[in-house]
Amino acid sequence: MGVTRLKRKDRRNKTFSRLEVQFLKLATNIELGSRSAEKKDSQIAKNNAVLAIAAAK
């Protein structure tokens, strides 16, 4: 079965959605009170705490 080429608009949307997901995964500055508030025992919170300690030294 042949591979169908995406139209330009769909290729652009695919790229932008991939970049958006990548950006959201890297986001560490989650605002307080937002619906996506980070749990205090999450891995990102632990990583931020370790980075803060390392930066203080």
C-alpha positions in Angstrom: 0.0 0.0 0.0 1.4 3.4 -1.0 2.2 6.1 1.5 0.0 9.1 1.0 1.6 12.6 1.2 0.1 15.0 3.7 -1.1 18.3 2.3 0.9 21.3 3.3 -1.6 22.4 5.9 -1.6 19.0 7.6 2.2 18.7 7.5 2.3 22.1 9.3 -0.3 21.1 11.9 1.6 17.9 12.6 4.9 19.8 13.1 3.3 22.4 15.3 1.4 19.9 17.5 4.6 17.9 18.0 6.5 21.0 19.0 3.7 22.1 21.3 3.8 18.8 23.1 7.5 19.0 23.4 7.3 22.5 24.9 4.6 21.4 27.4 6.7 18.4 28.5 9.7 20.8 29.2 7.6 23.4 31.0 8.6 23.7 34.6 7.1 27.1 35.5 3.5 25.9 36.1 1.4 28.7 37.6 -0.1 28.4 41.0 -3.9 27.9 40.9 -3.9 26.7 37.3 -6.0 23.6 36.4 -2.8 21.8 35.6 -1.2 22.5 39.0 1.8 20.2 39.7 1.5 17.8 42.6 4.1 18.4 45.3 5.4 14.8 45.1 5.7 14.7 41.3 9.0 14.1 39.6 9.2 17.6 38.1 8.9 19.1 41.6 11.6 16.8 42.9 13.9 17.7 40.0 13.3 21.5 40.5 14.1 21.1 44.2 17.4 19.3 43.4 18.3 21.9 40.8 17.5 24.7 43.3 19.9 23.1 45.8 22.6 22.7 43.2 22.2 26.3 42.0 22.5 27.6 45.6 26.0 26.0 46.1 
